[in-house]
Amino acid sequence: MSESCLRREWALEDVMREQIEHLIELSNRPNMMLQIMPFKAAPGRRSPIGTRFGLLRVPSPGAAGPIEVAYTEGVGDPRYLDDQRALDAHESAWARLTNAALRFDESRAFLKALSSEYAT
């Protein structure tokens, strides 16, 4: 998650604080991995892919094997990319993004500090 998503004020301060505290609670779940991409991330570690994307992996037994898809979306243009070259490019971009972002514990500490900025 980009730091800009957290800094842009969409609501009153108490609502912003509650939303950030909710993210902190979510980040403590064992199946949740929340990382913040800070404004100060090293420029060379960002993704070369300029669109939002998601990587989907659906386990499948048997000869078919798992389904692996990169999902991208433009204005009115959703795409499901399943060729290996596109998957490799998106997986590489994901690895760069997660390595550039704060670690899970650092992200939680960042959220706690930000929440205190909205203290009443």
N, CA, C and O of each residue as an XYZ file, in Angstrom:
480
protein
N       0.847     -1.156      0.000
C       0.000      0.000      0.000
C       0.906      1.236      0.000
O       1.856      1.329      0.777
N       0.595      2.161     -0.872
C       1.379      3.388     -0.941
C       1.098      4.291      0.262
O      -0.031      4.374      0.744
N       2.131      4.953      0.724
C       1.957      5.907      1.819
C       0.915      6.961      1.455
O       0.216      7.470      2.331
N       0.810      7.288      0.175
C      -0.162      8.297     -0.253
C      -1.594      7.885      0.069
O      -2.442      8.741      0.320
N      -1.870      6.582      0.064
C      -3.215      6.094      0.412
C      -3.561      6.405      1.862
O      -4.730      6.570      2.212
N      -2.545      6.482      2.690
C      -2.754      6.712      4.116
C      -2.725      8.189      4.483
O      -3.342      8.600      5.466
N      -2.024      8.971      3.711
C      -1.861     10.395      4.030
C      -2.986     11.265      3.461
O      -3.294     12.321      4.014
N      -3.593     10.827      2.368
C      -4.664     11.625      1.773
C      -5.882     11.551      2.680
O      -6.374     10.461      2.971
N      -6.362     12.681      3.121
C      -7.478     12.718      4.070
C      -8.803     12.701      3.322
O      -9.150     13.641      2.607
N      -9.532     11.609      3.508
C     -10.820     11.423      2.856
C     -11.980     11.653      3.816
O     -13.139     11.702      3.403
N     -11.662     11.790      5.081
C     -12.719     11.911      6.083
C     -12.210     12.757      7.253
O     -11.076     13.237      7.243
N     -13.061     12.927      8.249
C     -12.675     13.639      9.457
C     -11.568     12.870     10.177
O     -11.391     11.673      9.950
N     -10.832     13.551     11.035
C      -9.678     12.950     11.711
C     -10.025     11.689     12.493
O      -9.262     10.724     12.464
N     -11.161     11.675     13.190
C     -11.503     10.483     13.974
C     -11.769      9.281     13.067
O     -11.449      8.149     13.431
N     -12.341      9.512     11.911
C     -12.588      8.423     10.957
C     -11.259      7.936     10.376
O     -11.048      6.732     10.231
N     -10.379      8.856     10.048
C      -9.056      8.479      9.528
C      -8.316      7.622     10.549
O      -7.724      6.601     10.198
N      -8.352      8.041     11.820
C      -7.682      7.290     12.875
C      -8.281      5.891     13.009
O      -7.548      4.908     13.120
N      -9.614      5.800     12.998
C     -10.277      4.498     13.106
C      -9.888      3.584     11.939
O      -9.663      2.390     12.136
N      -9.809      4.132     10.747
C      -9.442      3.330      9.590
C      -8.003      2.814      9.710
O      -7.727      1.656      9.395
N      -7.103      3.663     10.159
C      -5.708      3.251     10.323
C      -5.593      2.215     11.432
O      -4.841      1.249     11.303
N      -6.331      2.409     12.519
C      -6.322      1.411     13.599
C      -6.899      0.076     13.121
O      -6.464     -0.985     13.568
N      -7.855      0.128     12.233
C      -8.396     -1.106     11.667
C      -7.325     -1.820     10.833
O      -7.219     -3.045     10.889
N      -6.543     -1.076     10.072
C      -5.446     -1.679      9.316
C      -4.419     -2.317     10.245
O      -3.860     -3.369      9.933
N      -4.173     -1.677     11.386
C      -3.238     -2.243     12.372
C      -3.783     -3.583     12.879
O      -3.043     -4.563     12.970
N      -5.076     -3.620     13.207
C      -5.691     -4.874     13.656
C      -5.582     -5.951     12.582
O      -5.242     -7.096     12.879
N      -5.871     -5.583     11.331
C      -5.772     -6.547     10.237
C      -4.347     -7.067     10.072
O      -4.136     -8.240      9.766
N      -3.383     -6.191     10.276
C      -1.981     -6.586     10.078
C      -1.509     -7.611     11.105
O      -0.470     -8.244     10.918
N      -2.261     -7.776     12.180
C      -1.912     -8.771     13.198
C      -2.482    -10.151     12.892
O      -2.164    -11.114     13.589
N      -3.309    -10.262     11.874
C      -3.884    -11.557     11.507
C      -2.820    -12.419     10.832
O      -1.977    -11.902     10.099
N      -2.853    -13.724     11.074
C      -1.821    -14.594     10.503
C      -1.888    -14.712      8.981
O      -0.886    -15.033      8.342
N      -3.055    -14.456      8.398
C      -3.191    -14.578      6.951
C      -3.123    -13.229      6.226
O      -3.442    -13.143      5.040
N      -2.713    -12.192      6.933
C      -2.664    -10.847      6.360
C      -1.217    -10.365      6.329
O      -0.518    -10.399      7.342
N      -0.782     -9.921      5.167
C       0.570     -9.384      5.016
C       0.440     -7.967      4.482
O       0.223     -7.768      3.287
N       0.568     -7.000      5.346
C       0.393     -5.602      4.981
C       1.747     -4.916      4.968
O       2.473     -4.931      5.962
N       2.081     -4.317      3.836
C       3.336     -3.587      3.717
C       3.045     -2.203      3.165
O       2.188     -2.027      2.299
N       3.777     -1.225      3.683
C       3.640      0.160      3.247
C       4.826      0.515      2.357
O       5.977      0.240      2.696
N       4.528      1.135      1.207
C       5.574      1.673      0.341
C       5.734      3.139      0.719
O       4.904      3.976      0.364
N       6.814      3.445      1.447
C       6.982      4.824      1.918
C       7.391      5.764      0.787
O       7.929      5.335     -0.233
N       7.124      7.056      0.990
C       7.548      8.063      0.017
C       9.054      8.004     -0.195
O       9.542      8.304     -1.285
N       9.791      7.618      0.844
C      11.252      7.636      0.783
C      11.855      6.333      0.261
O      13.046      6.091      0.456
N      11.057      5.487     -0.399
C      11.597      4.237     -0.950
C      12.629      4.562     -2.026
O      12.483      5.531     -2.771
N      13.656      3.752     -2.093
C      14.704      3.965     -3.095
C      14.095      3.895     -4.495
O      13.371      2.946     -4.796
N      14.372      4.880     -5.360
C      13.752      4.934     -6.682
C      14.011      3.701     -7.539
O      13.136      3.297     -8.305
N      15.174      3.099     -7.431
C      15.508      1.958     -8.265
C      14.788      0.684     -7.897
O      14.904     -0.309     -8.616
N      14.049      0.673     -6.801
C      13.400     -0.556     -6.338
C      11.898     -0.586     -6.654
O      11.187     -1.484     -6.205
N      11.430      0.377     -7.409
C      10.008      0.400     -7.732
C       9.725     -0.468     -8.943
O      10.647     -0.927     -9.617
N       8.466     -0.690     -9.214
C       8.052     -1.580    -10.304
C       8.121     -0.879    -11.653
O       7.728      0.281    -11.769
N       8.621     -1.578    -12.679
C       8.605     -1.008    -14.017
C       7.234     -1.129    -14.688
O       7.016     -0.572    -15.764
N       6.322     -1.848    -14.060
C       4.979     -2.019    -14.617
C       4.130     -0.855    -14.136
O       3.968     -0.651    -12.933
N       3.588     -0.093    -15.077
C       2.895      1.141    -14.743
C       1.424      1.010    -14.430
O       0.767      2.021    -14.179
N       0.880     -0.188    -14.433
C      -0.532     -0.371    -14.131
C      -0.701     -1.210    -12.874
O       0.201     -1.946    -12.474
N      -1.860     -1.088    -12.267
C      -2.172     -1.939    -11.120
C      -2.313     -3.367    -11.605
O      -2.764     -3.615    -12.723
N      -1.929     -4.290    -10.766
C      -2.080     -5.692    -11.145
C      -2.238     -6.558     -9.915
O      -1.897     -6.163     -8.800
N      -2.755     -7.732    -10.141
C      -2.877     -8.726     -9.097
C      -2.385    -10.058     -9.637
O      -2.547    -10.356    -10.820
N      -1.794    -10.844     -8.779
C      -1.357    -12.176     -9.151
C      -2.292    -13.180     -8.497
O      -2.465    -13.170     -7.279
N      -2.885    -14.032     -9.289
C      -3.846    -15.013     -8.793
C      -3.284    -16.407     -8.994
O      -2.835    -16.754    -10.087
N      -3.311    -17.193     -7.950
C      -2.903    -18.595     -8.033
C      -4.012    -19.440     -7.423
O      -4.357    -19.294     -6.250
N      -4.558    -20.322     -8.241
C      -5.627    -21.196     -7.793
C      -5.101    -22.622     -7.835
O      -4.834    -23.145     -8.917
N      -4.945    -23.267     -6.670
C      -4.463    -24.645     -6.665
C      -5.444    -25.556     -7.398
O      -6.661    -25.411     -7.282
N      -4.893    -26.476     -8.138
C      -5.730    -27.416     -8.873
C      -5.017    -28.755     -8.935
O      -3.888    -28.829     -9.422
N      -5.650    -29.809     -8.452
C      -5.011    -31.122     -8.485
C      -5.038    -31.708     -9.898
O      -5.798    -31.260    -10.757
N      -4.221    -32.686    -10.111
C      -4.252    -33.412    -11.375
C      -3.342    -32.826    -12.431
O      -2.473    -32.000    -12.149
N      -3.565    -33.275    -13.655
C      -2.699    -32.899    -14.770
C      -2.799    -31.421    -15.121
O      -1.839    -30.844    -15.630
N      -3.945    -30.801    -14.858
C      -4.117    -29.383    -15.207
C      -3.172    -28.493    -14.417
O      -2.719    -27.462    -14.915
N      -2.875    -28.890    -13.185
C      -1.983    -28.096    -12.351
C      -2.645    -26.809    -11.888
O      -3.806    -26.553    -12.205
N      -1.910    -26.004    -11.141
C      -2.506    -24.764    -10.634
C      -2.738    -23.743    -11.754
O      -2.026    -23.721    -12.757
N      -3.739    -22.914    -11.554
C      -4.021    -21.825    -12.490
C      -3.262    -20.604    -11.987
O      -3.406    -20.224    -10.825
N      -2.465    -19.991    -12.838
C      -1.707    -18.789    -12.494
C      -2.028    -17.713    -13.516
O      -1.884    -17.916    -14.722
N      -2.472    -16.549    -13.008
C      -2.908    -15.462    -13.875
C      -2.459    -14.138    -13.278
O      -2.499    -13.943    -12.063
N      -2.034    -13.237    -14.143
C      -1.813    -11.843    -13.745
C      -3.029    -11.067    -14.243
O      -3.369    -11.122    -15.425
N      -3.678    -10.346    -13.336
C      -4.868     -9.571    -13.690
C      -4.480     -8.104    -13.719
O      -3.942     -7.578    -12.745
N      -4.754     -7.444    -14.837
C      -4.510     -6.010    -14.961
C      -5.807     -5.339    -15.387
O      -6.707     -5.972    -15.938
N      -5.876     -4.066    -15.121
C      -7.111     -3.354    -15.441
C      -6.802     -1.927    -15.841
O      -6.134     -1.193    -15.113
N      -7.295     -1.545    -17.003
C      -7.240     -0.157    -17.446
C      -8.658      0.373    -17.464
O      -9.570     -0.278    -16.953
N      -8.855      1.537    -18.040
C     -10.198      2.097    -18.125
C     -11.027      1.215    -19.060
O     -10.823      1.222    -20.274
N     -11.952      0.466    -18.491
C     -12.809     -0.413    -19.267
C     -12.080     -1.540    -19.975
O     -12.575     -2.068    -20.971
N     -10.911     -1.917    -19.474
C     -10.096     -2.903    -20.187
C      -9.463     -3.905    -19.230
O      -8.249     -3.870    -19.026
N     -10.263     -4.809    -18.630
C      -9.656     -5.835    -17.772
C      -8.955     -6.897    -18.627
O      -9.426     -7.254    -19.707
N      -7.828     -7.390    -18.124
C      -7.090     -8.423    -18.855
C      -6.599     -9.494    -17.894
O      -6.197     -9.212    -16.765
N      -6.644    -10.710    -18.368
C      -6.107    -11.854    -17.642
C      -4.944    -12.390    -18.459
O      -5.134    -12.913    -19.557
N      -3.740    -12.257    -17.920
C      -2.538    -12.671    -18.633
C      -2.069    -13.999    -18.069
O      -1.783    -14.106    -16.876
N      -1.989    -15.007    -18.919
C      -1.579    -16.310    -18.419
C      -0.334    -16.856    -19.114
O       0.110    -17.962    -18.806
N       0.235    -16.089    -20.050
C       1.459    -16.602    -20.673
C       2.636    -16.425    -19.710
O       2.673    -15.472    -18.931
N       3.566    -17.326    -19.770
C       4.658    -17.381    -18.788
C       5.499    -16.109    -18.772
O       5.942    -15.677    -17.708
N       5.722    -15.511    -19.922
C       6.539    -14.285    -19.980
C       5.874    -13.143    -19.194
O       6.538    -12.430    -18.442
N       4.565    -12.983    -19.378
C       3.835    -11.943    -18.648
C       3.809    -12.251    -17.159
O       3.973    -11.351    -16.336
N       3.604    -13.517    -16.805
C       3.604    -13.904    -15.390
C       4.958    -13.626    -14.750
O       5.028    -13.099    -13.640
N       6.037    -13.983    -15.455
C       7.378    -13.744    -14.924
C       7.626    -12.251    -14.706
O       8.201    -11.863    -13.689
N       7.200    -11.415    -15.648
C       7.388     -9.969    -15.522
C       6.628     -9.419    -14.321
O       7.157     -8.595    -13.575
N       5.405     -9.866    -14.135
C       4.600     -9.374    -13.010
C       5.109     -9.924    -11.674
O       5.084     -9.215    -10.668
N       5.565    -11.161    -11.653
C       6.136    -11.714    -10.416
C       7.423    -10.983    -10.045
O       7.681    -10.737     -8.867
N       8.223    -10.640    -11.037
C       9.452     -9.878    -10.789
C       9.119     -8.486    -10.251
O       9.765     -8.002     -9.322
N       8.117     -7.852    -10.837
C       7.692     -6.529    -10.361
C       7.183     -6.621     -8.926
O       7.471     -5.751     -8.104
N       6.424     -7.678     -8.626
C       5.907     -7.867     -7.262
C       7.055     -8.033     -6.270
O       7.027     -7.475     -5.173
N       8.060     -8.803     -6.665
C       9.220     -9.008     -5.787
C       9.930     -7.684     -5.525
O      10.326     -7.413     -4.391
N      10.097     -6.863     -6.549
C      10.737     -5.553     -6.364
C       9.924     -4.675     -5.411
O      10.479     -4.019     -4.529
N       8.611     -4.672     -5.599
C       7.744     -3.851     -4.749
C       7.799     -4.299     -3.294
O       7.932     -3.463     -2.401
N       7.700     -5.595     -3.040
C       7.713     -6.068     -1.659
C       9.074     -5.868     -1.001
O       9.152     -5.656      0.209
N      10.135     -5.933     -1.781
C      11.468     -5.685     -1.222
C      11.695     -4.210     -0.932
O      12.430     -3.871     -0.005
N      11.076     -3.327     -1.709
C      11.238     -1.887     -1.491
C      10.360     -1.381     -0.348
O      10.687     -0.385      0.299
N       9.252     -2.064     -0.104
C       8.318     -1.640      0.942
C       8.888     -1.949      2.325
O       9.827     -2.729      2.483
N       8.282     -1.306      3.312
C       8.659     -1.585      4.697
C       8.308     -3.027      5.031
O       7.341     -3.571      4.498
N       9.086     -3.648      5.910
C       8.751     -4.992      6.386
C       7.428     -4.932      7.157
O       6.926     -3.849      7.459
N       6.871     -6.099      7.469
C       5.571     -6.149      8.135
C       5.596     -5.413      9.479
O       4.691     -4.632      9.776
N       6.631     -5.660     10.290
C       6.711     -5.000     11.592
C       6.951     -3.499     11.432
O       6.426     -2.702     12.210
N       7.738     -3.113     10.435
C       7.980     -1.693     10.173
C       6.698     -1.007      9.686
O       6.421      0.139     10.042
N       5.930     -1.718      8.876
C       4.672     -1.165      8.376
C       3.688     -0.947      9.519
O       2.997      0.070      9.564
N       3.626     -1.914     10.452
C       2.741     -1.776     11.611
C       3.171     -0.584     12.469
O       2.327      0.183     12.930
N       4.475     -0.428     12.684
C       4.988      0.715     13.461
C       4.676      2.028     12.745
O       4.329      3.020     13.386
N       4.799      2.033     11.432
C       4.471      3.224     10.643
C       3.001      3.587     10.847
O       2.671      4.752     11.068
N       2.121      2.588     10.771
C       0.689      2.833     10.958
C       0.385      3.355     12.361
O      -0.449      4.245     12.525
N       1.054      2.806     13.370
C       0.836      3.271     14.745
C       1.256      4.728     14.892
O       0.562      5.512     15.540
N       2.382      5.094     14.298
C       2.845      6.483     14.361
C       1.867      7.402     13.628
O       1.561      8.496     14.103
N       1.391      6.962     12.496
C       0.445      7.768     11.732
C      -0.871      7.918     12.482
O      -1.471      8.993     12.472
N      -1.317      6.865     13.124
C      -2.555      6.919     13.906
C      -2.451      7.955     15.019
O      -3.414      8.664     15.311
N      -1.279      8.037     15.636
C      -1.108      9.014     16.721
C      -1.173     10.456     16.226
O      -1.441     11.373     17.002
N      -0.927     10.651     14.936
C      -1.058     12.000     14.372
C      -2.516     12.447     14.351
O      -2.807     13.643     14.304
N      -3.429     11.477     14.386
C      -4.863     11.790     14.385
C      -5.469     11.679     15.782
O      -6.691     11.652     15.923
N      -4.633     11.615     16.808
C      -5.133     11.490     18.183
C      -5.985     12.687     18.550
O      -5.711     13.821     18.158
N      -7.028     12.400     19.315
C      -7.924     13.491     19.723
C      -7.509     14.095     21.032
O      -8.156     15.024     21.517
